[in-house]
Amino acid sequence: MDAPRILIVEDDAELLRSNKRHLESQGYEVVGAESLASARRALVSLPPDLVLLDVQMPDGSGFDFCEEIRRRTSAPIVYLTCRGENEDVVRGLQLGGDDYIVKPFDLEVLSARVFAQLRRAGTGGAGVIELPPLRLDMKKGQAFLNGRAVPLAPKELQLLAFFATSPGKEHSAKELLEAVWGDEGDIATDTVKMHVSRIRKKLGLGEESPFEIRATRRRGYVFSRVLA
């Protein structure tokens, strides 16, 4: 089954990038739109399974756009907005929204809300990431290497999933922090080093391993297949 597709409608480029990376690390396909105009195009060309919608957009109101989305699809709509007054929440839900998250929010809460809405819609959780012989089931929170279960902690699994969706690409520690930990306060870059070390140990990465995670001169990391 293909991974559920999420459309994020958000004009804050940094927040959009952070949310996108985090959800991609969970195994979702994510499409970003920084305006309602681009969101309209995405609704047609890349129909989403769920929409994360900001209310205050530069070219219109998310509340009005919610009604427009509802005329096109029954996909769940989750508001992500600074407007947390009761009247705004009530209005948003009455216009066709399914959930309402007030900024700032924890990325784990976002993941849980997204999963819950997709489950109710019958779409299911995130898809399975296949990079043989590595298999990551983001819905069940499980990792397998050569058919053997690997006991990864949630953050380790998310970090490995982010790596697995872009093998061979260098990622800075800051980029990895944004993708997996998001805005969870001041997280030290050594956190990435520690989690990479644990992943290497649990996967048994070494001379006989089909994968490697190497540190680069620019203090980044690259996850890649080892050529036979």
N, C-alpha and C positions, 0 to 999 in steps of 0.2 A: 504494500500500500504506500502511495506517495505521502510524503510529509504534509501535514496541513499547512496551508498558505495563510499568512497573517499580513494584513495591510496596516501599516502604522501611518497615521495622518498627523504630522507633528511639524511645526515650523521652527522649533529649536533644533538646529542641526546637531549640536553636541548630544542632546538628550535622545534624539532620533538614532544617532549612531550607537549610543550606549545600549538602548533598548534592543536595537536590531542585532547587535553582536550577542547580547545575552540570550535572546530567543533563538538565534541561530545555533548557539552552543547547546541549546536544548533539543536540537534536531528539527526545528521548524524552518520552513521556507519563509523568508520575510521580504516584503516589498515596502519601501519607504516613499512617502510623498510629503513634500514640504509646503504644498499648497492644495487647495481644494480642486483646482484645475487639474493638477497632475493626479490627484486621487480619483477624479472622474475617469480619466483615461485608464488608470489601473483597474478600476471596477469592470471596465469593458474588456481590456486585453488580458488581464490576469485576475480573474474572479477570485476573491478571497474566501477562506473558510471562516475568518474572524477579522473584525476591524477594531483597531485601537485608535480612538478618535479624540483629538484635542478640541476644545470648544472655541478658543480664541485663535482663529487663523487669519492670516493677513488679507485674504480675499473673500472672507465671509464667516458665517457662524457655523460652528460644528453642530449646533442644535438643528439648524435648517438643513444641513447636509445629512444629518441622521435620517430625516424624513425622506430625503432623496435616495439614500442607500436602501431604506426599507422598501421603496417602490421597485428596486432592482433585485434585491436578494433578502433571504431570511437568515443570512449569516449573523451570528452574535455580534453585537456592537458593545464595546467596553469604552467608556469615556476615561481619558487620562487628562485631568485638568486641575488648575489651581482654584477653580471656583467650587468651593465646598459648602456653600450655603444650602440650607434645606430646600429652599424654593428651586435652586438650580438642579439639585439631585432629582427632585420630584419631576421637574419639567423634562429633564433628560430622559428619564425612564418612561414618562408618558408619551414622549415623541417616538419611542421605539427602541430605546437603548436597553441593554440587558444587565449592565453592571456599571458602577461608577467608582473610579479610584481617584483620590485627591492627591495631587503632588505636594511635597515629595513623597515617594513611596519606596518600599523595599523591593528589590528585584525578585526575591523569593515569593513575596506576596503577588507580584505581577504574574509570575509563572503559575502559581496555584490558581489564580483567578482565570487565566487563559485556559489552563487544563480543564477546570470545572465547566467553563462555558462550552468548550469543544466536546466534552463528554456529554453534556446535556443535549447538544445539537446532534449527537450521534456520529461526530467526526472522529472522535478518539484523540489520544494524546499525540505527542510528537512521534515522528516516524523513527524507523530503525536506520542507523548509520552503518553502512557496510563498507569496509575497507579490508577485504580478505587478507589474512585470516582474522582480522579484528572485526568484531560486531558489537555495536552499542545500541541497546534498547533503552531509549530515553523515557519511554512511557513507564517501564518497569524499574528503571534505575539500575540496569544491569550491564555489565561488560563481559565479553567473552573473547578469548584469544586461543585460536586453534581448538575451539569448542570447549575450552576450560573456563569456568567462571572466575572472574578476577574481582576480588572484594574492594572496590573503590568507594571512597567516601563521596558524598554528593558533589562537593567542589572539585574533587579530583576527576570525577566523571564528566562534569561540565567542561573542565579545562581540556581533557582529552578529546571530548567531542568537538570543541572549537578547533583543536589541532587537526582532527581527522577530516573536518570539512574543508581544510585548505592545506593538504600535505605539500611539503616542499616550499612553503612560503614562510618567510621570516616575519616574526611578530615581536614587537618590543614588549618589555615587561609592563609598560604603561598600557599598551593596547590590550594585553591579556587581562590586566586588572579591570579595565573598563568592561571588557566582554563578560567576565565571569563574576566579578565582585561588584561592578557598577558603582553606585554612589553610597557604598556602605562605610562611610566615614573615611578616615585616613588609613588606608591599608598600605603597609610597607611593601616595596618591590621585592624584598626578601621572601615575602609570602609566595610569590610565583616560584622562586627558586626552590623553596621547601616542598611545594606541591609537585613540581617537576621531578624532584628527587624521589618522592614517594611513588609517583607513577612509574618511574623507571624501575624502581625496586619491585613493585607489585607485578609489572608486566615482564620482569626479568630481562630488561633490555641489556644487551651485551653482544658479544661476538656472534652468538648463534641466533640472535633475535631477528625477526623479519622487519623490525622497525627500529628507529633511533630518534632520540630527542637531543639535539646538540645546541650548546650555547654558542653564540656568534661573538665576533669581536666588538660588535656594537651593543653588547649586553642584551641581545634578543635571543629568541629560540626558534628552531626549525624542527618540525616533526616530519619525518619522511620514511618511505620504504627503503630497506637496504637491498640493493641489487644483488641478485644471486650470481 
